[in-house]
Each structure stands twice: as C-alpha cells, then as structure tokens.
Amino acid sequence: MKNKLLLLFAVLCLYSAHAQNYTWTRKADLPDPNYQGASMTINNKVYVIGGVIDHINTPVNLNRKVWEYDPVADTWTRKQDAPGTAVYGASYFVIGGYGYIVNGWDSTNSGVGPSDCWRYDPATDSWAAMAHFPGSMRYTCTAFAMNGKGYVTCGFRPYTNETWEYDPATNAWTAKAAFPGTPRQSMTSFVIGNYAYMGAGMPASYNGWAYINSDYYRYDAANDTWTQISSFPGTPQTTESTFTLGGKAYVVCGVTENQYNYSSGASKDIWTYDPASDQWNMWGIFPDTGIVGGNHVDCNGAGYIGQGEHFTFGTYSRVWWTLGPAAGPFSCTATVHSFKINNSTFNFQANGSFSPSAVLTWNFGDGHSATGTSVTHTFSTAGTYSVSLSVTDTAGSGCGATASTSVTVANLSNCSVSIASQHIGVQYTLFTNASGGGPYTYSWTCAQDSSFSSTSPDPAVVLTPNVPTTYCVTIMDTTGCTASSCTTITYVPGVDSCSTFLYIYPQGNIPGVYNAYIYHSGAAPMSYSWSFGNGASSTVPLPVYTYPVSGFFDICLTIVDSNGCVSSYCDSLFYAFKTGGGPIHELRVISRNTVGIQDVTEATVSVYPNPAEGKITITAEDPITAVSITDVAGQEMYEQAVAQVKSIVADLPATMASGIYFVHVKTTRSSGTTKLSVIR
C-alpha cells in the first residue's frame, strides 16, 4: 500500500483573536458500523439511514436500519426501518421537517438499483412512497435542498451530470440545468445562504486510473444557473465529510487518486471554504483515523462526522465526532495536541474547557506565534522546540490556562525532480526521479490542456500525434522543500521500434499480494532485466518476489529485443509493508502482452464508460473492422467483426468478473489497444 503524505499548502488559516473557537469532541458511537449511509438533520436531531455494515462486496450486509441521534442527550435510538430495497450511496435531503431518500446501490448488487423516493416523518416514525426518480439508476450522487425543493445531480452507472429538482408540493421531478463540469460521482457539497456549492468528485477512469477533480461550482436554484468558483487548492480528494459552521464550509478527510489506486489510508486534512471571499484555507488535521464515505451533518450549531471506512477495504467504523463551540460552565483548562504533517511542519490544536470567545495564543519556541484553536507552523531549522499555549478567557469572571508540548524537527534537506517517459503508441506514462526527503507529493499540469491535473508520480496521458505537448510537475518532500521540472513530448507515429510498460495492481482476494502485467512491443525474442528497488533482481519474464522488509520501492523493468532496441519503465508507487503479523507484500508478474509495432503506433482507441459494468461504447479515429477483449492473462473474453463504423456498442459477457481487461481494436488503417476496468 502507498502511504500518502499529507500535502503542506502555502495558504494556512489562522483564526484571529476575535474568532469563534471550535474544538473536536468524541461523542457516543453509533451502535452499528456504517459506510455511505444517508445522514440528515431533522428538527435538531440526526438520522443515519441504511448503508453498509460490513464489506462492500457482500450485498447481504447492506441494511435498512434507521438510527436517531439526540445531540443533547448524546444517545442513539433505533427507529422504524426504511422500506424498500436496502441501499448505500443514496441521495438524501430535508424539506419541511421531512427526510427524503432517493435511489442508491441495491442490496442484490445486480446493478439495476431502485428508483424509489421515500419520505420519512420523524414525528410519527413512518415512511411514505413519493414519485419515482425519473432518471436512470445511479448512486453516490450529490443531493441538497434549497427554497423548499430537493435537488439530485451527477452520480455513477453511468457517469452523468444531469440535475433533477423535486417539488414536494406537487410530488413531481423536473429536469434542470446540467452540472457544467465533467460527469462524476461522490462530489463534495454544502449549502450556504441562497446557494449550493459542489465540486471535486471522481469521474470516469483515465486510462484505467482513478482520478479526482479539483473544480468547484455554485448553483443558484432560483435562476437555475451554475457559476464556477475557486478550485480546491490542495491534493484533489473525494468522498469527504462536510458541514457548515459560522457561514463557512468545513471539508474533512477524504481520499486522493493515489489512495484509490493503491488502497492506502485516507487523508486527515481539514479545509474551510468562505463564500464571501471565495477562498479556501487549511484549518487543521482530523484528530482520529481518516474517514472515507462517512456520515456528516450540521446540527445545533455544530458539525458532526463519523462512521465510514478507514480505507482498508472492509474496516468500517462506529465513531462519532463533533466540531463546534464548547458548552459552559467553563473551568479554564486546556490541552495541546500536535499532528506531524511533514518533517518540519506541524498542526497544533487546543482542546479543553474555555469559552468560544477565549483568546488562544501560541508560541512555537522559534520566535514565531499565532492565535486560534487550530494553527499550522513550519520550522525553518532542525531541533527540538517547546510549543506553548496561553488561554485568556473573558467569559464570566475571566480566567486563564496554559499548556505545552514539544516537537522535534529533523532531516531537513534540499530536493530536486526530473521527468522521463515511456509509451505504447499515443499512450504515455510520465515518471519522476525525485531526490530529497521522500516520500513526496506531486502536482502535474499541462501547458496545452488546462483541465489536466494529477497527483500521481507516474501519470498516464494520451498524446495527439505530431503535436508537441509540455507537462510540468512540482514535488514537495517531507521537509516542505519544493522543486519543479517540465518536459515536452512529441509522439511521431512509426518512429519507435520497441517500448515497455508495467502496471501493478492489488490482487483482489489475497491481502498483501500485488499482481503485475508487462505490456511491450519489439522484435522477439526479448530479454528481461528486473530491479525490485532493494538490490534484488531477476531475468525471468514473469518473476514472483516477496519483500523481506517494509518500505517504498522503485520497481523497474528493462527489455532488449532481438534488434538490440532497449526500453525501460519504472513504477515508483509500490509500497511493501507488514502490519499485524500479516505477510509482507508479494509482487507477482502474471502476464505479458506482446504486440507488433504497428499495433501500438497508429490507432487511438476510446472506451466509455470506464470502469464499466454491462455495455461499453468503443470509438476509433478510423472505421473499426474488428474488436476483441482479453484478460490480463491473454485469454479472449469477447470478439466481434464490425462493418467499418467508427463507434460500436459491445455487451460485456456475464463471465467477465471485476478486474482489468484489454480492448483490442482493428481499423481500416491500423489497430490499437486500451485498458478497461470492469466492475461487477
């Protein structure tokens, strides 16, 4: 697994002396673990409905339970179960004292899913069926309520940017202006004043990799218009938890694209968005394990988040936290918690019994200071520092408190980065060679494509033939050091005589094991030279290697074809680790897909949707004459002759289980291959 370093951002939020003090408090756990349930506030109580209570691939463990949380008594009470089909990832909103639940992913895992809309009345603990959702089945949409109406936008299976409005007065749905960004799922959303705000989220796979957007938009329901606002400035994240406090939105935790691809732990970053200034600021660090797909609400002037997945594929949580002003009487006590962001940067948070108007002053022991309940500071030199907090509370008779902690700053270093690339036809992989205090964070841009961004060290891109394209990357190491590099690439068809590509992915049913495939071109026979990043090596085409110790490793493959052409590719994302006495990660190279030079230098093939479940649309620049689909072992799963059209629809066979496949397309002039992810 890949441990993702929390990104240090240049813009940090420090509360002024007059700002409201918000602190985290652990509350009573939900009786059941829960992932992607529906969570809403009705009449100052919180309701958690449905969701997953065990591993997401076990449909029987979706549930229809309804839990009511009383924030005053800090208690959970079981209510009447939701009717209909058990789902997770449902849409939900609150209008006029009623809660509404719409669509979601069903408990049979069939992909059909319900189009039901149910209304919950907490006063009578009863449910009523409303007008069915008119769009196609979807889940992990974005939903909100404004001006007495409910809204559902975007979502998955297939990816969509449709927006629908529900009017409880007429019990009818109406299509509204589509979300203007890329179709996507699991967006972050919140409502402040007369506007809804939403963005981020995960669109369709890019060359088989998950990627996450950073763009955000404001929706004006009264005029049915969308306006783009400031993009999220940190590492792109999705499935965050959100709530609003004091006219600002708080975006907590979430998962990045590298974490999706390599299954590592969730981020713990906390960001705020201020609609008055259209500005994002980093607020601090979540004090518990990072949460993905958790429940989150505003209630009684505080924000609540909890449950969700700890992103270990099957570990679901019952925790429940609140962020808000402390309640009196106040005894003027304080404690300090420190969170290490990197070797030189720390987040400090204050907890204790002090009023929301208390003045909190920090001294970092290096001549710098700040105010607020959550502050972030970067130390410029190595050493051990005593960090002190002083609380001056003017509430009541007035009192004060102090607290302190110490932090050690070490391993400050310089950093640098360079870019190399390997490709198969127009499909390139850019990979970095970084030095400094690793591991690193990565931020990619493209001069010719402003919509392109990535936080992967080795992003996959598709080039337009004969068009020079410039890609730039900025890295940050654990000391806060940044470095940048750019490269300009021009793909010229027919020039290269050999190439290689290595793709590593987790083996779905064997924890601790990663599979890999080789994808290369050149004149057979070929020789292979493997480097596992720790001094170990191999010359067999399909090695199996178990790492004896934990750590990050650059896995590299060099091939030499019969004409003496040499091509190399490295994957720097692999992370071998050992936890709980379990096995250290094992790398299994399970297949090699060798294709002719002409097969990878001409045709550009596109597949939509990707990931896919049942049907896919395949397109190419030239008329298609034949299509086949193979698995990673080379076994043919699908074949079809085509009457020279540029786009076809293929029904994926039921025998194709979830996994990675290759779509091979022959056209009237050439042929090409692209990767397909199947989700069943």
Secondary structure as the mmCIF struct_conf table of DSSP 4:
data_model
#
loop_
_struct_conf.conf_type_id
_struct_conf.id
_struct_conf.beg_label_comp_id
_struct_conf.beg_label_asym_id
_struct_conf.beg_label_seq_id
_struct_conf.end_label_comp_id
_struct_conf.end_label_asym_id
_struct_conf.end_label_seq_id
HELX_LH_PP_P HELX_LH_PP_P1 ASN A 3 LEU A 8
BEND BEND1 ALA A 10 ALA A 10
STRN STRN1 LEU A 12 LEU A 12
TURN_TY1_P TURN_TY1_P1 ALA A 17 HIS A 18
BEND BEND2 ALA A 19 ALA A 19
HELX_LH_PP_P HELX_LH_PP_P2 GLN A 20 ASN A 21
STRN STRN2 THR A 23 ARG A 26
HELX_LH_PP_P HELX_LH_PP_P3 ALA A 28 LEU A 30
BEND BEND3 PRO A 31 ASP A 32
STRN STRN3 TYR A 35 TYR A 35
BEND BEND4 GLN A 36 GLN A 36
STRN STRN4 ALA A 38 ILE A 42
TURN_TY1_P TURN_TY1_P2 ASN A 43 ASN A 44
STRN STRN5 LYS A 45 ILE A 49
STRN STRN6 VAL A 52 VAL A 52
BEND BEND5 ILE A 53 ASP A 54
TURN_TY1_P TURN_TY1_P3 ILE A 56 ASN A 57
HELX_RH_3T_P HELX_RH_3T_P1 PRO A 59 ASN A 61
STRN STRN7 LEU A 62 LEU A 62
STRN STRN8 VAL A 66 ASP A 70
TURN_TY1_P TURN_TY1_P4 PRO A 71 ASP A 74
STRN STRN9 THR A 75 LYS A 79
HELX_LH_PP_P HELX_LH_PP_P4 GLN A 80 ALA A 82
BEND BEND6 GLY A 84 GLY A 84
STRN STRN10 VAL A 87 TYR A 88
BEND BEND7 GLY A 89 GLY A 89
STRN STRN11 SER A 91 ILE A 95
TURN_TY1_P TURN_TY1_P5 GLY A 96 GLY A 97
STRN STRN12 TYR A 98 VAL A 102
STRN STRN13 TRP A 105 ASP A 106
TURN_TY1_P TURN_TY1_P6 SER A 107 THR A 108
BEND BEND8 SER A 110 GLY A 111
STRN STRN14 CYS A 117 ASP A 121
TURN_TY1_P TURN_TY1_P7 PRO A 122 ASP A 125
STRN STRN15 SER A 126 ALA A 129
HELX_LH_PP_P HELX_LH_PP_P5 ALA A 131 PHE A 133
BEND BEND9 GLY A 135 GLY A 135
STRN STRN16 TYR A 139 TYR A 139
BEND BEND10 THR A 140 THR A 140
STRN STRN17 THR A 142 MET A 146
TURN_TY1_P TURN_TY1_P8 ASN A 147 GLY A 148
STRN STRN18 LYS A 149 THR A 153
STRN STRN19 PHE A 156 PHE A 156
TURN_TY1_P TURN_TY1_P9 ARG A 157 TYR A 159
STRN STRN20 THR A 163 ASP A 167
TURN_TY1_P TURN_TY1_P10 PRO A 168 ASN A 171
STRN STRN21 ALA A 172 LYS A 176
HELX_LH_PP_P HELX_LH_PP_P6 ALA A 177 PHE A 179
BEND BEND11 PRO A 180 GLY A 181
STRN STRN22 GLN A 185 GLN A 185
BEND BEND12 SER A 186 SER A 186
STRN STRN23 THR A 188 ILE A 192
TURN_TY1_P TURN_TY1_P11 GLY A 193 ASN A 194
STRN STRN24 TYR A 195 GLY A 199
STRN STRN25 MET A 202 MET A 202
BEND BEND13 ALA A 204 ALA A 204
STRN STRN26 TYR A 206 TYR A 206
TURN_TY1_P TURN_TY1_P12 ASN A 207 GLY A 208
STRN STRN27 TRP A 209 TRP A 209
STRN STRN28 TYR A 216 ASP A 220
TURN_TY1_P TURN_TY1_P13 ALA A 221 ASP A 224
STRN STRN29 THR A 225 ILE A 229
HELX_LH_PP_P HELX_LH_PP_P7 SER A 230 PHE A 232
BEND BEND14 GLY A 234 THR A 235
STRN STRN30 GLN A 237 THR A 238
BEND BEND15 THR A 239 THR A 239
STRN STRN31 SER A 241 LEU A 245
TURN_TY1_P TURN_TY1_P14 GLY A 246 GLY A 247
STRN STRN32 LYS A 248 VAL A 252
STRN STRN33 VAL A 255 THR A 256
HELX_RH_AL_P HELX_RH_AL_P1 GLU A 257 TYR A 262
TURN_TY1_P TURN_TY1_P15 SER A 263 SER A 263
HELX_LH_PP_P HELX_LH_PP_P8 GLY A 265 SER A 267
STRN STRN34 ASP A 269 ASP A 274
TURN_TY1_P TURN_TY1_P16 PRO A 275 ASP A 278
STRN STRN35 GLN A 279 ILE A 285
BEND BEND16 PRO A 287 THR A 289
STRN STRN36 VAL A 292 VAL A 292
BEND BEND17 GLY A 293 GLY A 293
STRN STRN37 ASN A 295 CYS A 299
TURN_TY1_P TURN_TY1_P17 ASN A 300 GLY A 301
STRN STRN38 ALA A 302 GLY A 306
BEND BEND18 GLY A 308 GLY A 308
STRN STRN39 GLU A 309 GLU A 309
BEND BEND19 PHE A 311 GLY A 314
STRN STRN40 TYR A 316 TYR A 316
STRN STRN41 TRP A 320 GLY A 324
HELX_LH_PP_P HELX_LH_PP_P9 PRO A 325 ALA A 327
BEND BEND20 GLY A 328 PRO A 329
STRN STRN42 THR A 333 LYS A 340
BEND BEND21 ILE A 341 SER A 344
STRN STRN43 THR A 345 SER A 353
TURN_TY1_P TURN_TY1_P18 PRO A 356 SER A 357
STRN STRN44 VAL A 359 ASN A 363
BEND BEND22 GLY A 365 GLY A 367
STRN STRN45 SER A 369 THR A 371
BEND BEND23 GLY A 372 THR A 373
STRN STRN46 SER A 374 THR A 378
BEND BEND24 SER A 380 THR A 381
STRN STRN47 GLY A 383 ASP A 393
BEND BEND25 ALA A 395 ALA A 395
TURN_TY1_P TURN_TY1_P19 GLY A 396 SER A 397
STRN STRN48 CYS A 399 VAL A 409
STRN STRN49 SER A 416 ILE A 424
TURN_TY1_P TURN_TY1_P20 GLY A 425 VAL A 426
STRN STRN50 GLN A 427 SER A 435
BEND BEND26 GLY A 436 PRO A 439
STRN STRN51 THR A 441 CYS A 446
TURN_TY1_P TURN_TY1_P21 ALA A 447 GLN A 448
TURN_TY1_P TURN_TY1_P22 SER A 450 SER A 451
STRN STRN52 SER A 454 SER A 454
BEND BEND27 PRO A 457 ASP A 458
STRN STRN53 ALA A 460 VAL A 462
HELX_LH_PP_P HELX_LH_PP_P10 LEU A 463 THR A 464
TURN_TY1_P TURN_TY1_P23 PRO A 465 ASN A 466
STRN STRN54 THR A 469 MET A 476
TURN_TY1_P TURN_TY1_P24 THR A 478 THR A 479
BEND BEND28 GLY A 480 GLY A 480
STRN STRN55 THR A 482 ILE A 489
TURN_TY1_P TURN_TY1_P25 PRO A 493 GLY A 494
BEND BEND29 SER A 497 SER A 497
STRN STRN56 SER A 499 PRO A 506
TURN_TY1_P TURN_TY1_P26 GLY A 508 ASN A 509
BEND BEND30 ILE A 510 ILE A 510
TURN_TY1_P TURN_TY1_P27 PRO A 511 GLY A 512
STRN STRN57 VAL A 513 SER A 521
BEND BEND31 GLY A 522 PRO A 525
STRN STRN58 SER A 527 SER A 531
BEND BEND32 GLY A 533 GLY A 535
STRN STRN59 SER A 537 SER A 538
BEND BEND33 VAL A 540 LEU A 542
STRN STRN60 VAL A 544 THR A 546
BEND BEND34 PRO A 548 VAL A 549
STRN STRN61 GLY A 551 PHE A 552
STRN STRN62 ILE A 555 VAL A 560
TURN_TY1_P TURN_TY1_P28 SER A 562 ASN A 563
STRN STRN63 VAL A 566 ASP A 571
STRN STRN64 TYR A 575 ALA A 576
TURN_TY1_P TURN_TY1_P29 GLY A 580 GLY A 581
HELX_LH_PP_P HELX_LH_PP_P11 PRO A 583 HIS A 585
STRN STRN65 GLU A 586 VAL A 595
HELX_RH_AL_P HELX_RH_AL_P2 ILE A 597 THR A 601
BEND BEND35 GLU A 602 GLU A 602
STRN STRN66 VAL A 605 TYR A 608
BEND BEND36 PRO A 609 PRO A 611
STRN STRN67 ALA A 612 ALA A 612
BEND BEND37 GLU A 613 GLY A 614
STRN STRN68 LYS A 615 ASP A 631
TURN_TY1_P TURN_TY1_P30 VAL A 632 ALA A 633
STRN STRN69 GLU A 636 ASP A 651
HELX_LH_PP_P HELX_LH_PP_P12 LEU A 652 PRO A 653
TURN_TY1_P TURN_TY1_P31 ALA A 654 THR A 655
BEND BEND38 SER A 658 SER A 658
STRN STRN70 GLY A 659 THR A 667
BEND BEND39 THR A 668 ARG A 669
STRN STRN71 SER A 671 VAL A 678
#
